[in-house]
Amino acid sequence: MADASNPTKNEHDETAPANGESCNNGKCDLDIILDIPLNVTVELGKVKMPVNELLQLGQGSIIELSKQVGEPLDIYVNNKLVAKGEVVILDEKFGIRVADIVNPTERVKSLG
């Protein structure tokens, strides 16, 4: 039993944050995770080639990728597929327009 001079937190306190979230007045503060760095990768396509072909590549060589022109690109966050996108050009730089977010069920399946 806890006395008044040493209160203990009730395990079933409904105002307590769930799953380690920081909550204040019923609103959870996501600021604590906003600075976590993530690796974002956009995959244009893939190719498998033997080492001898790889060693023959030089400046100007062309590597044929598995995707067709206009096919959606895969967008990965920390090596997990999260979205599909398309290439855009902004001020002489390449960018990616997110066209489709992978549904949560598919993302969970990719974890296993």
C-alpha contacts under 8 A as a table, 3 or more apart, distances in Angstrom:
res1	aa1	res2	aa2	distance
2	A	6	N	6.31
2	A	7	P	5.77
2	A	8	T	6.36
3	D	6	N	5.52
3	D	7	P	6.21
4	A	7	P	5.69
9	K	13	D	7.48
10	N	13	D	5.22
12	H	16	A	7.95
13	D	16	A	5.48
15	T	25	N	7.96
15	T	26	G	7.02
16	A	23	C	7.50
17	P	20	G	6.05
17	P	21	E	5.16
17	P	22	S	5.82
17	P	23	C	5.60
17	P	28	C	7.87
18	A	21	E	5.70
21	E	28	C	6.49
21	E	29	D	7.30
21	E	30	L	7.76
22	S	28	C	5.53
22	S	29	D	5.43
22	S	30	L	7.45
23	C	26	G	6.05
23	C	27	K	5.31
23	C	28	C	3.89
23	C	29	D	5.69
24	N	27	K	5.27
24	N	28	C	6.14
24	N	29	D	7.25
29	D	32	I	7.01
30	L	33	I	5.81
30	L	34	L	6.71
31	D	34	L	5.20
31	D	35	D	7.77
32	I	35	D	7.21
33	I	36	I	5.57
38	L	77	V	6.56
38	L	78	N	6.17
39	N	76	Y	7.97
39	N	77	V	5.60
39	N	78	N	5.02
39	N	79	N	7.68
40	V	75	I	7.14
40	V	76	Y	5.67
40	V	77	V	4.61
40	V	78	N	6.43
40	V	79	N	7.92
41	T	75	I	5.84
41	T	76	Y	5.07
41	T	77	V	6.45
41	T	78	N	7.89
41	T	79	N	7.52
42	V	73	L	6.69
42	V	74	D	5.70
42	V	75	I	4.59
42	V	76	Y	6.25
43	E	46	K	7.72
43	E	73	L	5.92
43	E	74	D	5.22
43	E	75	I	6.50
43	E	76	Y	7.89
44	L	65	L	7.68
44	L	67	K	7.05
44	L	73	L	5.60
44	L	74	D	7.13
45	G	65	L	5.10
45	G	66	S	5.18
45	G	67	K	5.21
45	G	73	L	7.67
46	K	65	L	5.29
46	K	66	S	5.29
46	K	67	K	7.54
47	V	63	I	7.90
47	V	64	E	7.19
47	V	65	L	5.47
47	V	66	S	6.15
49	M	53	E	6.33
49	M	54	L	6.63
50	P	53	E	5.51
50	P	54	L	6.45
51	V	54	L	4.94
51	V	55	L	6.12
52	N	55	L	5.18
52	N	56	Q	6.48
53	E	56	Q	5.15
53	E	57	L	6.79
54	L	57	L	5.50
57	L	61	S	5.73
58	G	61	S	5.49
65	L	68	Q	7.88
67	K	71	E	6.39
68	Q	71	E	5.47
70	G	86	E	7.60
71	E	86	E	7.81
72	P	84	K	5.70
72	P	85	G	5.34
72	P	86	E	5.56
73	L	84	K	5.40
73	L	85	G	5.04
73	L	86	E	5.83
73	L	87	V	7.84
74	D	81	L	6.76
74	D	82	V	7.98
74	D	83	A	6.29
74	D	84	K	4.86
74	D	85	G	6.53
75	I	81	L	5.89
75	I	82	V	6.04
75	I	83	A	5.08
75	I	84	K	5.65
75	I	85	G	6.86
76	Y	79	N	5.29
76	Y	80	K	5.01
76	Y	81	L	4.35
76	Y	82	V	5.59
76	Y	83	A	7.01
77	V	80	K	5.31
77	V	81	L	6.57
77	V	82	V	6.55
80	K	107	R	7.43
80	K	110	S	6.98
80	K	111	L	7.47
81	L	102	V	7.34
81	L	107	R	6.92
81	L	110	S	7.62
82	V	101	I	6.04
82	V	102	V	5.17
82	V	107	R	6.65
83	A	98	V	6.81
83	A	99	A	7.47
83	A	100	D	5.53
83	A	101	I	4.21
83	A	102	V	5.06
84	K	98	V	6.10
84	K	99	A	5.72
84	K	100	D	5.10
84	K	101	I	6.40
84	K	102	V	7.44
85	G	96	I	6.04
85	G	97	R	5.32
85	G	98	V	4.31
85	G	99	A	4.70
85	G	100	D	6.62
86	E	96	I	5.46
86	E	97	R	5.30
86	E	98	V	6.71
86	E	99	A	6.83
87	V	94	F	6.74
87	V	95	G	5.79
87	V	96	I	4.73
87	V	97	R	6.37
88	V	94	F	5.86
88	V	95	G	5.05
88	V	96	I	5.66
88	V	97	R	6.51
89	I	92	E	6.16
89	I	93	K	5.48
89	I	94	F	4.64
89	I	95	G	5.80
90	L	93	K	5.19
90	L	94	F	6.24
90	L	95	G	6.63
98	V	101	I	7.45
102	V	106	E	6.49
102	V	107	R	6.57
103	N	106	E	5.55
103	N	107	R	6.47
104	P	107	R	4.98
104	P	108	V	6.18
105	T	108	V	5.22
105	T	109	K	6.31
106	E	109	K	5.02
106	E	110	S	6.30
107	R	110	S	5.16
107	R	111	L	6.69
108	V	111	L	5.30
108	V	112	G	7.25
109	K	112	G	5.70
